[in-house]
Structure formats: C-alpha cells, structure tokens
Amino acid sequence: MKTLDHLLSEGVQGRRVLLRADLNVPLKDGEITDDGRIRAVLPTIGALRDAGAAVVVISHLGRPKGKPDPAFSLEPVSVRLGALLGTPIRFGIENVSGIGPGDVALLENLRFNPGETSKDDAERAAFADQLAALADVYVDDAFGAVHRKHASVYDIAFRLPHYAGGLVIREVEVLKRLTEDPEHPYVVVLGGSKVSDKLAVIEALLAKADKLLIGGGMCFTFFRAQGKQVGSSLLQEEMVDTCRELLERAGDRIVLPVDVVAADKFAADAQTQVVQEVPEGWLGLDIGPESVLLFASSLGGARTVFWNGPMGVFELEPFAAGTRGVAEAITKVDGFTVVGGGDSAAAVRALGLDDSAFGHISTGGGASLEYLEGKVLPGLSALEAE
C-alpha cells in the first residue's frame, strides 16, 4: 500500500490531489457538535498544502437519499475547516477549476449523488469517473469509510494513482496489533444498543481476549438470557438464545453489569434508581456504580484494551456516570488502550476526558469492527491494488 509519505517524496508541487476525508460530523440545528473528525484530517491537508498541492477534499455526511438535502450539507463543515486551517475554503464543485498550489476546495456531500452508494457497478463507475477528472492523484484518509464499496472509496482508486493517508495507515497498524499478536491480558469493553450489531465482533474477539466486558443497551438481552427482569429496557428477543449460548461457551470471560441505573422515562429529568433487575415499566439507561467498580477491577493489570460503545446514554447527565467511570478506568491501564471510534470517541470528548490518556482513538467505528471481524474492507483492498 503506497502511503502519503511516498506521494510527498515523489512530489506534488502544482498537482491537484483528491483527498477522501471522513467529515461525517454530528450536527444539531446546523451547528457542529463534535469537530474531532475535521481536526483528525488537518495534518494530511497541511502536509499536502506545504508540499505545493492543490487539495480537493471530498466526504459524505449522514445518509441523504441520493439527492440534495440541506440538512446534510457540508457547508458548515467548510466553514469550520477554513477556521481550523486559517484559510478560505472554496466550497462546491464549481469552485474547483480555479484552485492552485496551497488552495483547498471542499465538494458538497458525495451522497447527494446516487452514484456514490449505488449497488450498480456502472452507475458507481460513472460517478467515480467524474471525481477522477478533478485531480491528478487520490489520497484516502477516511478510514471510517473503507468498509464501504462506494465510488469515492473503492472505484476511484482504480482511476488515479492512489495513496493511503496517515489516518488510514495508523488505523491499520493499531488493528493489526489488536488482532495478530495482542499482549495479554487482553480486555475488550463493548457497549452500544444491539447485540446483533456486535455479534460478529464478539465471536471474533472471544477467541483472542481474556475478558469481554459488556455494557450499554445490549447487556439487557444478556440479562434476559440469564433469566433476569429487564422491564421496558432495550431488548432483542430474537437474540436471547444466542446470548445464552455465548455465556455458556465463554464462562467467566464474559463480564456483565451487576447493577444498572433505571429510569421511569427516557429523559434528563427522569426519576432514577439503581437496581440489579429492572422493574416493570422502568428502563435501564446506564450501568450502575458497582458495575463500574467491577469493570475497573477487570481492567486492572490489562496490557491491551479495546473499547467500543458507551455504557449508557451518556448524552444525558443522569446516565453518563457509567461511561465516564469505565473510560477513566481505561486511562489508568498501564498498557495499550484503543478507543474504537464512533460514539466512544464522541463520549471521550463530550465527557471532557483527555484524548492523550488513551493509546489510540480511532476515527472509524464500523470499519474498525469489520476489520476485527476479519472481513475484507473494499477501501483497503483498492488501495493495495496496483
């Protein structure tokens, strides 16, 4: 896989670089609530500008249905990117033709074009041809999208000289460290809402990890498999038998919460109580204080830790303590710690935790999980192609 360093050594002065970034940031009322993904790609843009390239940045945002939708416009991202770089950003494809060395342009949301995500190879290829016509070389620094067989991730690499950006290279190095020869004890912390979303990674990591700590909404399906009451908590009835089988097979290697914070409604002003089983009409929204202590104890002495998924609804203060407590416990681990992107990375920033206290904070949630499952990621296979 050729890298950004290879490209810079070859020289990019006066060349136009198409840079696939992951600028899929959370927005609320048109305002960016977490600019971590924008900041993550700044070193790559800076290196290309310093080397004399004209940079055309492309990205998706959200899931518009193949047509323009103002709610998913990248224009707010353009403004923020310009502020962080300290330079005006030329927004929209109509402003690409005039850019020169050191200039930066950002195209509108790629998913406004149906060809970006099309299952039809010809439709995707046609859109990739349009993108390829904008530049001389292609750099993929969007690890969070490499598990997608999309025009800007897969097809484009077969049309231009292609290179992996620093974020992609670092992610692959970290994930290889988690899968090929992790240092033990190896502890995995998984949260999130659905067992079905994490089943494949649970199966894959059970073969490698010493402990698997399970919190978040998906713990209630495991509770039901144990015969516990879960009230109105999130539950996947169709996964109960699967969870029961996992528990039987894994024994004490799967560690579940011993208490949860239950609420009478899904709201910041809800009445709450700490319980071992959730009463009828109540719903569990966070792991409890004893569970935080249990998880922290399980993390003690770990040499490798992978964390993906919050322990509760951390966006609401009454249900943030579980995620905060487990995250703080991970920062105290004297070993290699990885935060698996997505909601986990957002939680680190939202809770005011120090990024540098973790060994690595991933920029790819779903992509990281699919890599850990052992799947072939289209974006990486394309970068590896001659």
Summary of the structure (lengths in Angstrom):
residues: 386
radius of gyration: 22.0
end to end distance: 8.7
largest distance: 66.6
contacts: 1394
relative contact order: 0.12
helix: 42%
strand: 17%
